[in-house]
Amino acid sequence: MGVMTGKAGLVIGVANQQSIAWAIAEKLAGEGASVGLTYAAPNLERRVRGLSARLGAETALPCDVNDDAAIDAACAKMAEAHGGIDFIVHAVAYAPGAELAAGVIGTSRRGFLDTMEVSAYSLVALARGALPYFRPGASMLTLTYIGSDRVCSGYNVMGVAKAALESICRYLATDLGRHGVRVNAISAGPIRTSAAIGLPNFQEMLAKRASQSPIRRNVTHADVANSALFLLSDQSGGTTGSVVWVDGGYNIMGTWADAEAAPAPVAEALEH
Ligand SMILES: NC(=O)c1ccc[n+]([C@@H]2O[C@H](COP(=O)([O-])OP(=O)(O)OC[C@H]3O[C@@H](n4cnc5c(N)ncnc54)[C@H](O)[C@@H]3O)[C@@H](O)[C@H]2O)c1
C-alpha cells in the first residue's frame, strides 16, 4: 500500500525513458497510483504504449495539448476507467528551434504564439478538460525552469512562456481551490532529456551548475519525481499555487566563490 493507492490520473509529456514525466509516472505507479500515459503524436504511440505496459497499465491515450477534443477524450476515458481523476501531470514544452536561437528580439509572432500555446496555455486547457472529473483532493503539477524570471542564455521565448505558466499556476490554484483541487509547479534544475539537449551550451551548463549549486551536484530525475510525489499526494494538502524549487539550491545563490581558490568555510570554522 503506497501513498497514491486508490488514486488515478494522467501523466502528460512522456516521449521516452529520459522524459521527466516518465520518472514521475514510475514513481506514482510504484506508490500505488493508476497512471494513464498520453502521446503527443502518432509516431510516439508505440513507444508510449510499451512504457505504459511497464507500469502494468493499459492506458496510453492520444493527446496533443493543442487539441481540446483530444484533451476532453483523454480525461473522459481516464475518468470512466477509474471513476474520476485525482492528478494531472503537465510536463510539456515546445518552442521552434529557430525561435530559441533568435533571442527574444528575434521572436516571430507565429513562434511566440506556438510556444505559448503548447508550453503555457495547455495547462489551462488540461484543467478545463479534467474539471468535470476531478475528485476532491485532486492535484495538478507542472514543470518550470529558472529561465522564467532570470535571463538564461539560449532560453529566450521559452523563458517568457515559463513566466506565463507560473502565473497560470497561481491563477488556476485560486480558480480550482473551491473545487478541492490544488495546482503547483516544480522548478527543476537542468536534467539531460530530449528537450534539454536541444538548448545551446547544455553540456557546459550542466557542468557549471553542479559546481555552483549548494548541494554540489546536478539534480536527478529521481529528485524531481520524489518532489512530484509529495505535491501530487495528500501529504501536500496545504500547498497550492506554489513553485517548488528542485534545483539543488542554485536559485538562492548571488555570487560564486572560485571553487579552487576559496577556503571551505565549514572546515575553517571547525578549526577555531
Ligand atoms: N530537462 C530539463 O532540464 C528541465 C528543467 C526544468 C523544466 N523542464 C520542463 O520539464 C518538462 C518536460 O520536459 P523534459 O525535459 O522531460 O523533456 P521531454 O522532451 O522528454 O518532454 C517534453 C514533452 O513535451 C511533449 N509535447 C510537446 N508538444 C506537445 C503537444 N503539442 N502535445 C502534447 N505533448 C507535447 C513531448 O512529446 C515530450 O513528451 C518541460 O515542461 C520542460 O520545460 C525540463
The ligand as an SDF file (V2000), in Angstrom:
LIG
                    3D

 44 48  0  0  0  0  0  0  0  0999 V2000
   15.1430   18.8110  -18.7060 N   0  0  0  0  0  0  0  0  0  0  0  0
   15.3320   19.9310  -18.0260 C   0  0  0  0  0  0  0  0  0  0  0  0
   16.4730   20.3670  -17.7890 O   0  0  0  0  0  0  0  0  0  0  0  0
   14.1470   20.6940  -17.4890 C   0  0  0  0  0  0  0  0  0  0  0  0
   14.3440   21.6210  -16.4410 C   0  0  0  0  0  0  0  0  0  0  0  0
   13.2440   22.3350  -15.9690 C   0  0  0  0  0  0  0  0  0  0  0  0
   11.9880   22.1300  -16.5140 C   0  0  0  0  0  0  0  0  0  0  0  0
   11.8260   21.2160  -17.5320 N   0  0  0  0  0  0  0  0  0  0  0  0
   10.4850   21.0360  -18.0890 C   0  0  0  0  0  0  0  0  0  0  0  0
   10.0810   19.6930  -17.8970 O   0  0  0  0  0  0  0  0  0  0  0  0
    9.0510   19.4060  -18.8480 C   0  0  0  0  0  0  0  0  0  0  0  0
    9.3390   18.0620  -19.5040 C   0  0  0  0  0  0  0  0  0  0  0  0
   10.4620   18.1870  -20.3510 O   0  0  0  0  0  0  0  0  0  0  0  0
   11.6280   17.0930  -20.4310 P   0  0  0  0  0  0  0  0  0  0  0  0
   12.8760   17.8070  -20.1210 O   0  0  0  0  0  0  0  0  0  0  0  0
   11.2470   15.8880  -19.6730 O   0  0  0  0  0  0  0  0  0  0  0  0
   11.7170   16.7950  -21.9960 O   0  0  0  0  0  0  0  0  0  0  0  0
   10.8920   15.7700  -22.9400 P   0  0  0  0  0  0  0  0  0  0  0  0
   11.2820   16.1180  -24.3370 O   0  0  0  0  0  0  0  0  0  0  0  0
   11.0910   14.3780  -22.5110 O   0  0  0  0  0  0  0  0  0  0  0  0
    9.3820   16.1800  -22.6740 O   0  0  0  0  0  0  0  0  0  0  0  0
    8.7170   17.2110  -23.3750 C   0  0  0  0  0  0  0  0  0  0  0  0
    7.3750   16.6140  -23.7590 C   0  0  0  0  0  0  0  0  0  0  0  0
    6.5140   17.6050  -24.3370 O   0  0  0  0  0  0  0  0  0  0  0  0
    5.7010   16.8870  -25.2420 C   0  0  0  0  0  0  0  0  0  0  0  0
    4.9800   17.7710  -26.1540 N   0  0  0  0  0  0  0  0  0  0  0  0
    5.4950   18.7150  -26.9850 C   0  0  0  0  0  0  0  0  0  0  0  0
    4.4830   19.2530  -27.7080 N   0  0  0  0  0  0  0  0  0  0  0  0
    3.3310   18.6400  -27.3120 C   0  0  0  0  0  0  0  0  0  0  0  0
    1.9650   18.7450  -27.6910 C   0  0  0  0  0  0  0  0  0  0  0  0
    1.5400   19.6250  -28.6310 N   0  0  0  0  0  0  0  0  0  0  0  0
    1.0540   17.9620  -27.0670 N   0  0  0  0  0  0  0  0  0  0  0  0
    1.4410   17.0800  -26.0970 C   0  0  0  0  0  0  0  0  0  0  0  0
    2.7170   16.9380  -25.7000 N   0  0  0  0  0  0  0  0  0  0  0  0
    3.6420   17.7090  -26.3110 C   0  0  0  0  0  0  0  0  0  0  0  0
    6.6870   15.9780  -25.9660 C   0  0  0  0  0  0  0  0  0  0  0  0
    6.0210   14.9340  -26.6610 O   0  0  0  0  0  0  0  0  0  0  0  0
    7.5010   15.4690  -24.7820 C   0  0  0  0  0  0  0  0  0  0  0  0
    6.9130   14.2960  -24.2670 O   0  0  0  0  0  0  0  0  0  0  0  0
    9.0160   20.5860  -19.8100 C   0  0  0  0  0  0  0  0  0  0  0  0
    7.9760   21.4740  -19.4160 O   0  0  0  0  0  0  0  0  0  0  0  0
   10.3680   21.2430  -19.5740 C   0  0  0  0  0  0  0  0  0  0  0  0
   10.3660   22.6230  -19.9170 O   0  0  0  0  0  0  0  0  0  0  0  0
   12.8760   20.4970  -18.0130 C   0  0  0  0  0  0  0  0  0  0  0  0
  1  2  1  0
  2  3  2  0
  2  4  1  0
  4  5  1  0
  4 44  2  0
  5  6  2  0
  6  7  1  0
  7  8  2  0
  8  9  1  0
  8 44  1  0
  9 10  1  0
  9 42  1  0
 10 11  1  0
 11 12  1  0
 11 40  1  0
 12 13  1  0
 13 14  1  0
 14 15  2  0
 14 16  1  0
 14 17  1  0
 17 18  1  0
 18 19  2  0
 18 20  1  0
 18 21  1  0
 21 22  1  0
 22 23  1  0
 23 24  1  0
 23 38  1  0
 24 25  1  0
 25 26  1  0
 25 36  1  0
 26 27  1  0
 26 35  1  0
 27 28  2  0
 28 29  1  0
 29 30  1  0
 29 35  2  0
 30 31  1  0
 30 32  2  0
 32 33  1  0
 33 34  2  0
 34 35  1  0
 36 37  1  0
 36 38  1  0
 38 39  1  0
 40 41  1  0
 40 42  1  0
 42 43  1  0
M  CHG  2   8   1  16  -1
M  END
$$$$
